[in-house]
Amino acid sequence: MLLLSVLLLVIVLHLFCRSRQGQNSTVEEQCRRCGKTVAADDLLCNGCHTLLQNHCPTCGRAKGAEHHFCPWCGAEQFMEQHHA
């Protein structure tokens, strides 16, 4: 009886794991510089090493490099301006 219970548990766990494999929630994006596929939460592109996200100096959470305001705390982000 115990063996049958363990076998049933193993089958249920196996089916559960198989169903979760198709639900991979990794969001992917394209690097804006080289076009390589990167995970949405990556900080650097693996292909060209472009900075994909910055950290807010106010709250410390990651934000997109193109954001002018932190999406978490609303603090204004000052972008460095390079003069030619």
Distance bins in CASP14 RR format, pairs under 12 A and 6 or more apart:
PFRMAT RR
TARGET T0000
AUTHOR 0000-0000-0000
RMODE 2
METHOD distances of the structure
MODEL  1
1 7 0 0 0 0 0 1 0 0 0 0 0
1 8 0 0 0 0 0 1 0 0 0 0 0
2 8 0 0 0 0 0 1 0 0 0 0 0
2 9 0 0 0 0 0 1 0 0 0 0 0
3 9 0 0 0 0 0 1 0 0 0 0 0
3 10 0 0 0 0 0 1 0 0 0 0 0
4 10 0 0 0 0 0 1 0 0 0 0 0
4 11 0 0 0 0 0 1 0 0 0 0 0
5 11 0 0 0 0 0 1 0 0 0 0 0
5 12 0 0 0 0 0 1 0 0 0 0 0
6 12 0 0 0 0 0 1 0 0 0 0 0
6 13 0 0 0 0 0 1 0 0 0 0 0
7 13 0 0 0 0 0 1 0 0 0 0 0
7 14 0 0 0 0 0 1 0 0 0 0 0
8 14 0 0 0 0 0 1 0 0 0 0 0
8 15 0 0 0 0 0 1 0 0 0 0 0
9 15 0 0 0 0 0 1 0 0 0 0 0
9 16 0 0 0 0 0 1 0 0 0 0 0
10 16 0 0 0 0 0 1 0 0 0 0 0
10 17 0 0 0 0 0 1 0 0 0 0 0
11 17 0 0 0 0 0 1 0 0 0 0 0
11 18 0 0 0 0 0 1 0 0 0 0 0
12 18 0 0 0 0 0 1 0 0 0 0 0
12 19 0 0 0 0 0 1 0 0 0 0 0
13 19 0 0 0 0 0 1 0 0 0 0 0
13 20 0 0 0 0 0 1 0 0 0 0 0
14 20 0 0 0 0 0 1 0 0 0 0 0
14 21 0 0 0 0 0 1 0 0 0 0 0
15 21 0 0 0 0 0 1 0 0 0 0 0
16 22 0 0 0 0 0 1 0 0 0 0 0
16 23 0 0 0 0 0 1 0 0 0 0 0
17 23 0 0 0 0 0 1 0 0 0 0 0
24 39 0 0 0 0 0 1 0 0 0 0 0
25 39 0 0 0 0 0 1 0 0 0 0 0
25 40 0 0 0 0 0 1 0 0 0 0 0
25 41 0 0 0 0 0 1 0 0 0 0 0
26 37 0 0 0 0 0 1 0 0 0 0 0
26 38 0 0 0 0 0 1 0 0 0 0 0
26 39 1 0 1 0 0 0 0 0 0 0 0
26 40 1 0 0 1 0 0 0 0 0 0 0
26 41 0 0 0 0 1 0 0 0 0 0 0
26 42 0 0 0 0 0 1 0 0 0 0 0
27 37 0 0 0 0 0 1 0 0 0 0 0
27 38 0 0 0 0 0 1 0 0 0 0 0
27 39 1 0 0 1 0 0 0 0 0 0 0
27 40 1 1 0 0 0 0 0 0 0 0 0
27 41 1 0 0 1 0 0 0 0 0 0 0
27 42 0 0 0 0 0 1 0 0 0 0 0
28 35 0 0 0 0 0 1 0 0 0 0 0
28 36 0 0 0 0 0 1 0 0 0 0 0
28 37 1 0 1 0 0 0 0 0 0 0 0
28 38 1 0 0 1 0 0 0 0 0 0 0
28 39 1 0 0 1 0 0 0 0 0 0 0
28 40 1 0 0 1 0 0 0 0 0 0 0
28 41 0 0 0 0 0 1 0 0 0 0 0
28 42 0 0 0 0 1 0 0 0 0 0 0
28 52 0 0 0 0 0 1 0 0 0 0 0
29 35 0 0 0 0 1 0 0 0 0 0 0
29 36 0 0 0 0 1 0 0 0 0 0 0
29 37 1 0 0 1 0 0 0 0 0 0 0
29 38 1 0 1 0 0 0 0 0 0 0 0
29 39 1 0 0 1 0 0 0 0 0 0 0
29 40 1 0 1 0 0 0 0 0 0 0 0
29 41 0 0 0 0 1 0 0 0 0 0 0
29 42 0 0 0 0 1 0 0 0 0 0 0
29 45 0 0 0 0 1 0 0 0 0 0 0
29 50 0 0 0 0 0 1 0 0 0 0 0
29 52 0 0 0 0 1 0 0 0 0 0 0
29 53 0 0 0 0 0 1 0 0 0 0 0
29 64 0 0 0 0 0 1 0 0 0 0 0
29 65 0 0 0 0 0 1 0 0 0 0 0
29 66 0 0 0 0 0 1 0 0 0 0 0
30 36 1 0 0 1 0 0 0 0 0 0 0
30 37 1 0 0 1 0 0 0 0 0 0 0
30 38 1 0 0 1 0 0 0 0 0 0 0
30 39 0 0 0 0 0 1 0 0 0 0 0
30 40 0 0 0 0 0 1 0 0 0 0 0
30 42 0 0 0 0 0 1 0 0 0 0 0
30 45 0 0 0 0 1 0 0 0 0 0 0
30 47 0 0 0 0 0 1 0 0 0 0 0
30 48 0 0 0 0 0 1 0 0 0 0 0
30 50 0 0 0 0 0 1 0 0 0 0 0
30 52 0 0 0 0 0 1 0 0 0 0 0
31 37 1 0 0 1 0 0 0 0 0 0 0
31 38 1 0 1 0 0 0 0 0 0 0 0
31 39 0 0 0 0 0 1 0 0 0 0 0
31 40 0 0 0 0 0 1 0 0 0 0 0
31 42 0 0 0 0 1 0 0 0 0 0 0
31 43 0 0 0 0 0 1 0 0 0 0 0
31 44 0 0 0 0 1 0 0 0 0 0 0
31 45 1 0 1 0 0 0 0 0 0 0 0
31 46 0 0 0 0 1 0 0 0 0 0 0
31 47 1 0 0 1 0 0 0 0 0 0 0
31 48 1 0 0 1 0 0 0 0 0 0 0
31 49 0 0 0 0 1 0 0 0 0 0 0
31 50 1 0 1 0 0 0 0 0 0 0 0
31 51 0 0 0 0 0 1 0 0 0 0 0
31 52 1 0 0 1 0 0 0 0 0 0 0
31 53 0 0 0 0 0 1 0 0 0 0 0
31 65 0 0 0 0 0 1 0 0 0 0 0
32 38 0 0 0 0 1 0 0 0 0 0 0
32 45 0 0 0 0 1 0 0 0 0 0 0
32 48 0 0 0 0 1 0 0 0 0 0 0
32 50 1 0 0 1 0 0 0 0 0 0 0
32 51 0 0 0 0 0 1 0 0 0 0 0
32 52 0 0 0 0 1 0 0 0 0 0 0
32 53 0 0 0 0 0 1 0 0 0 0 0
32 64 0 0 0 0 0 1 0 0 0 0 0
32 65 0 0 0 0 1 0 0 0 0 0 0
32 66 0 0 0 0 1 0 0 0 0 0 0
33 44 0 0 0 0 0 1 0 0 0 0 0
33 45 1 0 0 1 0 0 0 0 0 0 0
33 46 0 0 0 0 0 1 0 0 0 0 0
33 47 0 0 0 0 1 0 0 0 0 0 0
33 48 1 0 1 0 0 0 0 0 0 0 0
33 49 0 0 0 0 1 0 0 0 0 0 0
33 50 1 0 1 0 0 0 0 0 0 0 0
33 51 0 0 0 0 1 0 0 0 0 0 0
33 52 0 0 0 0 1 0 0 0 0 0 0
33 65 0 0 0 0 0 1 0 0 0 0 0
34 44 0 0 0 0 0 1 0 0 0 0 0
34 45 1 0 0 1 0 0 0 0 0 0 0
34 46 0 0 0 0 1 0 0 0 0 0 0
34 47 1 0 1 0 0 0 0 0 0 0 0
34 48 1 0 1 0 0 0 0 0 0 0 0
34 49 0 0 0 0 1 0 0 0 0 0 0
34 50 1 0 0 1 0 0 0 0 0 0 0
34 52 0 0 0 0 0 1 0 0 0 0 0
35 45 0 0 0 0 1 0 0 0 0 0 0
35 46 0 0 0 0 0 1 0 0 0 0 0
35 47 0 0 0 0 1 0 0 0 0 0 0
35 48 0 0 0 0 1 0 0 0 0 0 0
35 50 0 0 0 0 1 0 0 0 0 0 0
35 52 0 0 0 0 0 1 0 0 0 0 0
36 42 0 0 0 0 0 1 0 0 0 0 0
36 44 0 0 0 0 0 1 0 0 0 0 0
36 45 1 0 1 0 0 0 0 0 0 0 0
36 46 1 0 0 1 0 0 0 0 0 0 0
36 47 1 0 1 0 0 0 0 0 0 0 0
36 48 1 0 0 1 0 0 0 0 0 0 0
36 49 0 0 0 0 0 1 0 0 0 0 0
36 50 0 0 0 0 1 0 0 0 0 0 0
36 52 0 0 0 0 0 1 0 0 0 0 0
37 45 0 0 0 0 1 0 0 0 0 0 0
37 46 0 0 0 0 1 0 0 0 0 0 0
37 47 0 0 0 0 0 1 0 0 0 0 0
37 52 0 0 0 0 0 1 0 0 0 0 0
38 44 0 0 0 0 1 0 0 0 0 0 0
38 45 1 0 1 0 0 0 0 0 0 0 0
38 46 1 0 0 1 0 0 0 0 0 0 0
38 47 0 0 0 0 1 0 0 0 0 0 0
38 48 0 0 0 0 0 1 0 0 0 0 0
38 49 0 0 0 0 0 1 0 0 0 0 0
38 50 0 0 0 0 1 0 0 0 0 0 0
38 51 0 0 0 0 0 1 0 0 0 0 0
38 52 1 0 0 1 0 0 0 0 0 0 0
38 53 0 0 0 0 0 1 0 0 0 0 0
39 45 0 0 0 0 0 1 0 0 0 0 0
39 46 0 0 0 0 1 0 0 0 0 0 0
39 52 0 0 0 0 1 0 0 0 0 0 0
39 53 0 0 0 0 0 1 0 0 0 0 0
40 52 0 0 0 0 1 0 0 0 0 0 0
40 53 0 0 0 0 1 0 0 0 0 0 0
40 62 0 0 0 0 0 1 0 0 0 0 0
40 64 0 0 0 0 1 0 0 0 0 0 0
41 52 0 0 0 0 1 0 0 0 0 0 0
41 53 1 0 0 1 0 0 0 0 0 0 0
41 61 0 0 0 0 0 1 0 0 0 0 0
41 62 1 0 0 1 0 0 0 0 0 0 0
41 63 0 0 0 0 0 1 0 0 0 0 0
41 64 0 0 0 0 0 1 0 0 0 0 0
42 49 0 0 0 0 0 1 0 0 0 0 0
42 50 0 0 0 0 0 1 0 0 0 0 0
42 51 0 0 0 0 0 1 0 0 0 0 0
42 52 1 0 1 0 0 0 0 0 0 0 0
42 53 1 0 0 1 0 0 0 0 0 0 0
42 62 0 0 0 0 1 0 0 0 0 0 0
42 64 0 0 0 0 0 1 0 0 0 0 0
42 65 0 0 0 0 0 1 0 0 0 0 0
43 49 0 0 0 0 0 1 0 0 0 0 0
43 50 0 0 0 0 0 1 0 0 0 0 0
43 51 1 0 0 1 0 0 0 0 0 0 0
43 52 1 0 0 1 0 0 0 0 0 0 0
43 53 1 0 1 0 0 0 0 0 0 0 0
43 54 0 0 0 0 1 0 0 0 0 0 0
43 55 0 0 0 0 1 0 0 0 0 0 0
43 62 1 0 0 1 0 0 0 0 0 0 0
43 63 0 0 0 0 0 1 0 0 0 0 0
43 64 0 0 0 0 1 0 0 0 0 0 0
43 65 0 0 0 0 1 0 0 0 0 0 0
44 50 1 0 0 1 0 0 0 0 0 0 0
44 51 1 0 0 1 0 0 0 0 0 0 0
44 52 1 0 0 1 0 0 0 0 0 0 0
44 53 0 0 0 0 1 0 0 0 0 0 0
44 54 0 0 0 0 0 1 0 0 0 0 0
44 62 0 0 0 0 0 1 0 0 0 0 0
44 65 0 0 0 0 0 1 0 0 0 0 0
45 51 0 0 0 0 1 0 0 0 0 0 0
45 52 1 0 0 1 0 0 0 0 0 0 0
45 53 0 0 0 0 0 1 0 0 0 0 0
45 65 0 0 0 0 0 1 0 0 0 0 0
46 52 0 0 0 0 0 1 0 0 0 0 0
50 64 0 0 0 0 0 1 0 0 0 0 0
50 65 0 0 0 0 1 0 0 0 0 0 0
50 66 0 0 0 0 0 1 0 0 0 0 0
51 62 0 0 0 0 0 1 0 0 0 0 0
51 63 0 0 0 0 0 1 0 0 0 0 0
51 64 0 0 0 0 1 0 0 0 0 0 0
51 65 1 0 1 0 0 0 0 0 0 0 0
51 66 0 0 0 0 0 1 0 0 0 0 0
51 80 0 0 0 0 0 1 0 0 0 0 0
52 62 0 0 0 0 1 0 0 0 0 0 0
52 63 0 0 0 0 0 1 0 0 0 0 0
52 64 1 0 0 1 0 0 0 0 0 0 0
52 65 1 0 0 1 0 0 0 0 0 0 0
52 66 0 0 0 0 1 0 0 0 0 0 0
52 67 0 0 0 0 0 1 0 0 0 0 0
53 60 0 0 0 0 0 1 0 0 0 0 0
53 61 0 0 0 0 1 0 0 0 0 0 0
53 62 1 0 1 0 0 0 0 0 0 0 0
53 63 1 0 0 1 0 0 0 0 0 0 0
53 64 1 0 1 0 0 0 0 0 0 0 0
53 65 1 0 1 0 0 0 0 0 0 0 0
53 66 0 0 0 0 1 0 0 0 0 0 0
53 67 0 0 0 0 1 0 0 0 0 0 0
53 70 0 0 0 0 0 1 0 0 0 0 0
53 71 0 0 0 0 0 1 0 0 0 0 0
53 77 0 0 0 0 0 1 0 0 0 0 0
54 60 0 0 0 0 1 0 0 0 0 0 0
54 61 0 0 0 0 0 1 0 0 0 0 0
54 62 1 0 0 1 0 0 0 0 0 0 0
54 63 1 0 1 0 0 0 0 0 0 0 0
54 64 1 0 0 1 0 0 0 0 0 0 0
54 65 1 0 1 0 0 0 0 0 0 0 0
54 66 0 0 0 0 1 0 0 0 0 0 0
54 67 1 0 0 1 0 0 0 0 0 0 0
54 68 0 0 0 0 0 1 0 0 0 0 0
54 70 0 0 0 0 1 0 0 0 0 0 0
54 71 0 0 0 0 0 1 0 0 0 0 0
54 75 0 0 0 0 0 1 0 0 0 0 0
54 77 1 0 0 1 0 0 0 0 0 0 0
54 78 0 0 0 0 0 1 0 0 0 0 0
54 79 0 0 0 0 1 0 0 0 0 0 0
54 80 0 0 0 0 0 1 0 0 0 0 0
55 61 1 0 0 1 0 0 0 0 0 0 0
55 62 1 0 1 0 0 0 0 0 0 0 0
55 63 1 0 0 1 0 0 0 0 0 0 0
55 64 0 0 0 0 1 0 0 0 0 0 0
55 65 0 0 0 0 0 1 0 0 0 0 0
55 67 0 0 0 0 0 1 0 0 0 0 0
55 70 0 0 0 0 1 0 0 0 0 0 0
55 72 0 0 0 0 0 1 0 0 0 0 0
55 73 0 0 0 0 0 1 0 0 0 0 0
55 75 0 0 0 0 0 1 0 0 0 0 0
55 77 0 0 0 0 0 1 0 0 0 0 0
56 62 1 0 0 1 0 0 0 0 0 0 0
56 63 1 0 1 0 0 0 0 0 0 0 0
56 64 0 0 0 0 1 0 0 0 0 0 0
56 65 0 0 0 0 0 1 0 0 0 0 0
56 67 0 0 0 0 1 0 0 0 0 0 0
56 68 0 0 0 0 0 1 0 0 0 0 0
56 69 0 0 0 0 1 0 0 0 0 0 0
56 70 1 0 1 0 0 0 0 0 0 0 0
56 71 0 0 0 0 1 0 0 0 0 0 0
56 72 1 0 0 1 0 0 0 0 0 0 0
56 73 1 0 0 1 0 0 0 0 0 0 0
56 74 0 0 0 0 1 0 0 0 0 0 0
56 75 1 0 1 0 0 0 0 0 0 0 0
56 76 0 0 0 0 0 1 0 0 0 0 0
56 77 1 0 0 1 0 0 0 0 0 0 0
56 78 0 0 0 0 0 1 0 0 0 0 0
57 63 0 0 0 0 0 1 0 0 0 0 0
57 70 0 0 0 0 1 0 0 0 0 0 0
57 73 0 0 0 0 0 1 0 0 0 0 0
57 74 0 0 0 0 0 1 0 0 0 0 0
57 75 1 0 0 1 0 0 0 0 0 0 0
57 76 0 0 0 0 0 1 0 0 0 0 0
57 77 1 0 0 1 0 0 0 0 0 0 0
57 78 0 0 0 0 1 0 0 0 0 0 0
58 69 0 0 0 0 0 1 0 0 0 0 0
58 70 1 0 0 1 0 0 0 0 0 0 0
58 71 0 0 0 0 0 1 0 0 0 0 0
58 72 0 0 0 0 1 0 0 0 0 0 0
58 73 1 0 1 0 0 0 0 0 0 0 0
58 74 1 0 0 1 0 0 0 0 0 0 0
58 75 1 1 0 0 0 0 0 0 0 0 0
58 76 0 0 0 0 1 0 0 0 0 0 0
58 77 0 0 0 0 1 0 0 0 0 0 0
58 78 0 0 0 0 0 1 0 0 0 0 0
59 69 0 0 0 0 0 1 0 0 0 0 0
59 70 1 0 0 1 0 0 0 0 0 0 0
59 71 0 0 0 0 0 1 0 0 0 0 0
59 72 1 0 1 0 0 0 0 0 0 0 0
59 73 1 0 1 0 0 0 0 0 0 0 0
59 74 0 0 0 0 1 0 0 0 0 0 0
59 75 1 0 0 1 0 0 0 0 0 0 0
59 77 0 0 0 0 0 1 0 0 0 0 0
60 70 0 0 0 0 1 0 0 0 0 0 0
60 71 0 0 0 0 0 1 0 0 0 0 0
60 72 0 0 0 0 1 0 0 0 0 0 0
60 73 0 0 0 0 1 0 0 0 0 0 0
60 75 0 0 0 0 1 0 0 0 0 0 0
60 77 0 0 0 0 0 1 0 0 0 0 0
61 67 0 0 0 0 0 1 0 0 0 0 0
61 70 1 0 0 1 0 0 0 0 0 0 0
61 71 0 0 0 0 1 0 0 0 0 0 0
61 72 1 0 1 0 0 0 0 0 0 0 0
61 73 1 0 0 1 0 0 0 0 0 0 0
61 74 0 0 0 0 0 1 0 0 0 0 0
61 75 0 0 0 0 0 1 0 0 0 0 0
61 77 0 0 0 0 0 1 0 0 0 0 0
62 70 0 0 0 0 1 0 0 0 0 0 0
62 71 0 0 0 0 1 0 0 0 0 0 0
62 72 0 0 0 0 1 0 0 0 0 0 0
63 69 0 0 0 0 1 0 0 0 0 0 0
63 70 1 0 1 0 0 0 0 0 0 0 0
63 71 1 0 1 0 0 0 0 0 0 0 0
63 72 1 0 0 1 0 0 0 0 0 0 0
63 73 0 0 0 0 1 0 0 0 0 0 0
63 74 0 0 0 0 1 0 0 0 0 0 0
63 75 0 0 0 0 1 0 0 0 0 0 0
63 76 0 0 0 0 0 1 0 0 0 0 0
63 77 1 0 0 1 0 0 0 0 0 0 0
63 79 0 0 0 0 0 1 0 0 0 0 0
64 70 0 0 0 0 1 0 0 0 0 0 0
64 71 1 0 0 1 0 0 0 0 0 0 0
64 72 0 0 0 0 0 1 0 0 0 0 0
64 77 0 0 0 0 1 0 0 0 0 0 0
64 79 0 0 0 0 0 1 0 0 0 0 0
65 77 0 0 0 0 1 0 0 0 0 0 0
65 79 0 0 0 0 1 0 0 0 0 0 0
65 80 0 0 0 0 0 1 0 0 0 0 0
66 77 0 0 0 0 1 0 0 0 0 0 0
66 79 0 0 0 0 1 0 0 0 0 0 0
67 73 0 0 0 0 0 1 0 0 0 0 0
67 74 0 0 0 0 1 0 0 0 0 0 0
67 75 0 0 0 0 0 1 0 0 0 0 0
67 76 0 0 0 0 0 1 0 0 0 0 0
67 77 1 0 0 1 0 0 0 0 0 0 0
67 78 0 0 0 0 0 1 0 0 0 0 0
67 79 0 0 0 0 1 0 0 0 0 0 0
68 74 0 0 0 0 0 1 0 0 0 0 0
68 75 0 0 0 0 0 1 0 0 0 0 0
68 76 1 0 0 1 0 0 0 0 0 0 0
68 77 1 0 1 0 0 0 0 0 0 0 0
68 78 0 0 0 0 1 0 0 0 0 0 0
68 79 1 0 0 1 0 0 0 0 0 0 0
69 75 1 0 0 1 0 0 0 0 0 0 0
69 76 1 0 1 0 0 0 0 0 0 0 0
69 77 1 0 0 1 0 0 0 0 0 0 0
69 78 0 0 0 0 0 1 0 0 0 0 0
69 79 0 0 0 0 0 1 0 0 0 0 0
70 76 0 0 0 0 1 0 0 0 0 0 0
70 77 1 0 0 1 0 0 0 0 0 0 0
70 78 0 0 0 0 0 1 0 0 0 0 0
71 77 0 0 0 0 0 1 0 0 0 0 0
END
